[in-house]
């Protein structure tokens, strides 16, 4: 969809005033959900969480070797004995592969992902199910010239990225320069459109100063053509919180009612446990409905979350604590 179809107008949100107290009350009700689900429902939600994960490595010491391990884990997120049990008990369909939604890396590592999936394709029919996402545009700060930020998108898609997670220049939000932010995002969207890549916009909500700005940045990104809006880089002091999620998903719902276009939601930063994942799934379900609960409209950016989900599934299935050798490394 061309960015020409989007007409940014900050009048859409100029009078927005978020009631922080009400948002916190609403989000507090979501944290009990993990303990209210029965075993079968918990297993199903944890499996959905796996399918929603953008399995991430964004470290200064990333190498082709650990990127290859990341790709292997994306294709086989659980140990085979656990997978076999879940298939035998009809929790998992034998015909439907269980993979993460994507791997997420720096642009310089995208080609490593392409090569890894090509090597793994002979051993897994699921290799095409995992997208390659790259962070770009001066991640995580966004404090670079627009020229170099756009060039980074071009490099990432040239190296094989299917999805681009861009960061906004937070100074534009903090100074209320929403038109300028939109102009930059539209140029980023146009570059993604040329290659067929999807644009995910990281608003870095924890650095925006207020929930009003979280709403405004979310709406600006969507009006500029974003396929997804994303909470955080994972590098901020304040990462994703449920109140932030309530405001962002409310903006997504408002945008959908205004335009008829569904925009995805990606939560990232600080998600460590299966309970965290279920809390966020519950938030999306309550704010946007079941139609948003698929990998095209919901993602979880995480590096260590998958290990805890596997641990949770083991305990739910076998009714005991796992030995260290019974879980993935």
C-alpha positions as CSV (number, residue, x, y, z in Angstrom):
1,X,0.0,0.0,0.0
2,X,1.5,3.3,-1.1
3,X,2.2,6.0,1.4
4,X,0.4,8.3,-0.9
5,X,-2.8,6.8,0.4
6,X,-2.1,8.2,3.9
7,X,-2.8,11.8,4.8
8,X,-1.2,12.8,8.1
9,X,-3.3,15.3,10.1
10,X,-2.4,15.9,13.7
11,X,-5.9,17.2,14.3
12,X,-6.8,13.5,14.8
13,X,-5.1,13.6,18.2
14,X,-4.5,17.3,19.1
15,X,-7.1,17.2,21.9
16,X,-6.2,13.8,23.3
17,X,-5.9,13.6,27.1
18,X,-5.1,10.2,28.6
19,X,-6.5,9.5,32.0
20,X,-3.5,7.8,33.7
21,X,-5.4,6.5,36.7
22,X,-8.0,4.8,34.5
23,X,-5.3,3.3,32.3
24,X,-3.5,1.8,35.4
25,X,-6.8,0.4,36.8
26,X,-7.5,-1.2,33.5
27,X,-4.0,-2.7,33.2
28,X,-4.0,-4.0,36.8
29,X,-6.9,-6.3,36.0
30,X,-4.8,-8.1,33.4
31,X,-2.1,-9.4,35.7
32,X,-4.3,-12.1,37.3
33,X,-5.1,-13.9,34.0
34,X,-2.2,-16.3,34.2
35,X,-3.6,-17.9,37.4
36,X,-7.2,-18.0,36.1
37,X,-6.6,-20.2,33.1
38,X,-6.9,-24.0,33.2
39,X,-4.0,-26.2,32.1
40,X,-5.2,-26.7,28.6
41,X,-5.9,-23.0,28.0
42,X,-2.5,-22.1,29.4
43,X,-0.7,-24.5,27.1
44,X,-2.6,-23.2,24.1
45,X,-1.7,-19.6,25.0
46,X,1.9,-20.4,25.5
47,X,2.1,-22.2,22.1
48,X,0.5,-19.1,20.6
49,X,3.1,-17.0,22.3
50,X,5.9,-19.0,20.7
51,X,4.3,-18.5,17.2
52,X,4.2,-14.8,17.9
53,X,7.9,-14.3,19.0
54,X,10.4,-12.4,17.0
55,X,13.4,-14.3,18.4
56,X,16.0,-11.7,18.9
57,X,19.8,-11.2,19.2
58,X,21.0,-7.6,19.2
59,X,24.3,-7.8,20.9
60,X,27.6,-6.2,20.1
61,X,29.3,-9.6,20.0
62,X,26.8,-11.3,17.6
63,X,28.6,-13.6,15.1
64,X,27.4,-15.8,12.3
65,X,27.6,-18.8,14.6
66,X,25.2,-17.5,17.2
67,X,22.9,-16.1,14.5
68,X,22.8,-19.7,13.0
69,X,21.9,-21.0,16.5
70,X,19.1,-18.4,16.7
71,X,17.7,-19.6,13.3
72,X,17.9,-23.2,14.4
73,X,16.0,-22.4,17.6
74,X,13.4,-20.4,15.7
75,X,12.7,-23.5,13.6
76,X,12.7,-25.9,16.6
77,X,11.6,-23.8,19.6
78,X,11.0,-26.8,21.9
79,X,12.9,-30.1,22.5
80,X,11.6,-32.9,20.3
81,X,10.3,-35.0,23.2
82,X,8.0,-32.1,24.3
83,X,6.9,-31.5,20.8
84,X,6.1,-35.2,20.3
85,X,4.0,-35.2,23.5
86,X,2.0,-32.1,22.5
87,X,1.3,-33.6,19.1
88,X,0.3,-37.0,20.5
89,X,-2.2,-35.3,22.9
90,X,-3.7,-33.2,20.1
91,X,-2.5,-29.9,21.5
92,X,-0.3,-29.4,18.4
93,X,-1.4,-30.3,14.9
94,X,1.2,-32.7,13.3
95,X,0.7,-30.9,10.0
96,X,1.3,-27.4,11.3
97,X,4.9,-26.6,12.1
98,X,5.7,-24.9,15.4
99,X,8.1,-22.0,14.8
100,X,8.6,-18.5,16.0
101,X,7.2,-15.7,13.8
102,X,10.6,-14.2,12.9
103,X,14.2,-13.8,13.9
104,X,15.3,-10.2,14.6
105,X,18.9,-9.1,14.1
106,X,21.1,-6.2,13.1
107,X,21.2,-5.5,9.3
108,X,24.8,-6.7,9.1
109,X,23.6,-10.2,10.3
110,X,20.6,-10.5,7.8
111,X,22.7,-12.3,5.2
112,X,23.8,-14.8,7.9
113,X,20.1,-15.5,8.5
114,X,19.4,-16.1,4.8
115,X,22.4,-18.5,4.6
116,X,21.3,-20.3,7.8
117,X,17.8,-20.8,6.6
118,X,19.0,-22.0,3.2
119,X,21.2,-24.6,4.9
120,X,18.4,-25.7,7.2
121,X,15.8,-25.9,4.4
122,X,16.8,-29.4,3.5
123,X,16.1,-30.5,7.1
124,X,12.9,-28.5,7.8
125,X,9.8,-27.8,5.8
126,X,9.2,-24.9,8.1
127,X,12.2,-22.8,7.1
128,X,10.1,-20.5,4.9
129,X,7.7,-19.8,7.8
130,X,10.2,-17.7,9.7
131,X,10.6,-14.1,8.6
132,X,13.9,-12.2,8.9
133,X,13.4,-8.9,10.7
134,X,16.1,-6.2,11.1
135,X,16.3,-3.2,13.3
136,X,17.4,-0.1,11.4
137,X,17.5,3.7,11.3
138,X,20.1,4.2,13.9
139,X,18.8,1.6,16.4
140,X,18.4,2.1,19.3
141,X,18.7,5.9,19.6
142,X,17.6,7.1,16.2
143,X,20.0,10.0,16.6
144,X,21.5,9.9,13.1
145,X,20.9,11.8,9.9
146,X,17.9,10.9,7.9
147,X,20.2,10.1,5.0
148,X,22.1,7.4,6.9
149,X,18.9,6.0,8.5
150,X,17.3,5.6,5.1
151,X,20.5,4.0,3.7
152,X,20.3,1.5,6.5
153,X,16.9,0.3,5.4
154,X,18.1,-0.1,1.9
155,X,21.1,-2.2,3.1
156,X,18.9,-4.4,5.3
157,X,16.4,-5.3,2.5
158,X,19.2,-5.8,0.1
159,X,20.7,-8.4,2.6
160,X,17.4,-10.3,2.8
161,X,15.2,-8.6,5.5
162,X,11.5,-9.2,5.1
163,X,10.6,-6.8,8.0
164,X,12.2,-3.6,9.1
165,X,11.9,-2.4,12.8
166,X,12.7,1.3,12.6
167,X,13.1,3.7,15.6
168,X,11.6,7.1,15.7
169,X,13.6,10.2,16.6
170,X,12.3,10.7,20.1
171,X,13.2,14.4,20.1
172,X,10.6,15.0,17.5
173,X,7.9,13.6,19.8
174,X,9.2,15.4,22.8
175,X,9.1,18.7,20.9
176,X,5.6,18.0,19.4
177,X,7.0,17.9,15.8
178,X,4.6,15.3,14.6
179,X,4.5,16.4,11.0
180,X,8.3,16.0,10.7
181,X,8.1,12.6,12.3
182,X,5.4,11.6,9.8
183,X,7.5,12.9,6.9
184,X,10.4,10.7,8.0
185,X,8.3,7.6,8.5
186,X,6.6,8.0,5.1
187,X,10.0,8.0,3.4
188,X,10.9,4.9,5.4
189,X,7.6,3.3,4.4
190,X,8.2,4.1,0.7
191,X,11.6,2.3,0.8
192,X,10.1,-0.7,2.5
193,X,7.3,-0.8,-0.1
194,X,9.8,-1.0,-3.0
195,X,11.1,-4.3,-1.7
196,X,7.9,-5.6,-0.3
197,X,9.2,-5.4,3.3
198,X,6.9,-4.7,6.2
199,X,7.5,-1.6,8.3
200,X,7.4,-1.9,12.1
201,X,7.7,1.4,13.9
202,X,9.3,1.4,17.4
203,X,8.0,4.4,19.3
204,X,10.2,3.9,22.4
205,X,7.3,4.6,24.6
206,X,9.3,4.7,27.8
207,X,11.3,7.7,26.5
208,X,8.3,9.8,25.3
209,X,7.6,11.6,28.6
210,X,3.8,11.0,28.8
211,X,1.0,8.6,27.9
212,X,-0.4,11.4,25.7
213,X,2.8,11.3,23.6
214,X,2.6,7.5,23.5
215,X,-0.9,7.8,21.9
216,X,0.2,10.6,19.5
217,X,3.4,8.7,18.4
218,X,1.3,5.6,17.8
219,X,-1.2,7.4,15.7
220,X,1.5,9.3,13.8
221,X,3.2,6.0,12.9
222,X,-0.1,4.4,11.7
223,X,-1.1,7.5,9.7
224,X,2.3,7.3,8.1
225,X,1.7,3.7,6.9
226,X,3.2,1.5,9.6
227,X,2.2,-2.2,9.4
228,X,3.1,-2.6,13.1
229,X,3.7,-0.3,16.0
230,X,6.1,-1.5,18.6
231,X,6.5,-0.5,22.3
232,X,10.3,-0.4,22.8
233,X,13.8,-1.1,21.6
234,X,14.5,-3.1,24.7
235,X,17.4,-0.8,25.5
236,X,15.4,1.9,27.3
237,X,15.4,2.4,31.0
238,X,11.6,2.0,31.0
239,X,10.6,-0.9,28.7
240,X,7.1,-2.2,27.9
241,X,4.5,-1.8,30.6
242,X,0.9,-2.8,30.5
243,X,-0.3,0.8,30.8
244,X,1.7,1.7,27.8
245,X,0.2,-1.3,26.0
246,X,-3.3,-0.2,26.9
247,X,-2.7,3.2,25.3
248,X,-1.1,1.8,22.2
249,X,-3.8,-0.8,21.6
250,X,-6.5,1.8,22.2
251,X,-4.8,3.9,19.5
252,X,-4.8,0.9,17.2
253,X,-8.5,0.4,17.8
254,X,-9.3,4.1,17.2
255,X,-7.3,4.0,14.0
256,X,-9.1,0.9,12.8
257,X,-12.5,2.4,13.4
258,X,-11.4,5.6,11.6
259,X,-9.8,3.9,8.5
260,X,-10.8,0.2,8.4
261,X,-7.1,-0.8,8.3
262,X,-5.8,-3.2,10.9
263,X,-2.3,-2.3,12.2
264,X,-0.3,-4.9,14.2
265,X,1.1,-4.5,17.7
266,X,4.5,-5.7,18.9
267,X,5.5,-5.7,22.5
268,X,9.3,-5.8,23.3
269,X,11.5,-5.1,26.2
270,X,11.4,-6.8,29.6
271,X,9.3,-9.9,28.8
272,X,11.0,-12.8,30.6
273,X,8.3,-15.2,31.7
274,X,5.4,-17.2,30.3
275,X,3.2,-15.2,32.6
276,X,4.4,-12.0,31.0
277,X,3.4,-13.4,27.6
278,X,0.0,-14.4,28.7
279,X,-0.6,-11.0,30.3
280,X,0.1,-9.3,27.0
281,X,-2.0,-11.7,25.0
282,X,-4.8,-10.9,27.4
283,X,-4.3,-7.2,26.9
284,X,-4.6,-7.5,23.1
285,X,-7.6,-9.8,23.4
286,X,-9.4,-7.4,25.7
287,X,-8.5,-4.2,23.8
288,X,-8.6,-5.4,20.2
289,X,-10.3,-8.8,20.1
290,X,-9.4,-12.3,18.8
291,X,-9.0,-11.0,15.2
292,X,-5.6,-9.5,16.3
293,X,-4.4,-12.8,17.8
294,X,-2.3,-14.0,14.9
295,X,1.3,-13.5,13.8
296,X,0.3,-11.0,11.2
297,X,-1.1,-8.6,13.8
298,X,0.7,-9.5,17.1
299,X,4.3,-10.1,17.9
300,X,6.5,-10.4,20.9
301,X,10.1,-9.3,20.7
302,X,12.3,-11.3,23.1
303,X,15.5,-13.2,23.5
304,X,15.1,-15.2,26.7
305,X,11.3,-15.5,26.9
306,X,11.3,-18.7,24.9
307,X,13.4,-20.6,27.5
308,X,10.9,-19.8,30.2
309,X,7.9,-20.8,28.0
310,X,9.6,-24.1,27.3
311,X,10.1,-24.6,31.1
312,X,6.4,-23.7,31.8
313,X,5.2,-26.1,29.1
314,X,7.4,-28.9,30.5
315,X,6.0,-28.4,34.0
316,X,2.4,-28.3,32.8
317,X,2.8,-31.4,30.6
318,X,4.9,-33.6,32.9
319,X,3.8,-32.3,36.3
320,X,7.4,-31.9,37.6
321,X,10.4,-29.7,37.3
322,X,12.6,-30.4,34.3
323,X,16.2,-31.6,34.5
324,X,18.7,-29.3,32.8
325,X,19.3,-31.7,30.0
326,X,15.5,-31.9,29.2
327,X,15.4,-28.3,28.0
328,X,16.9,-26.4,25.1
329,X,20.2,-24.7,25.6
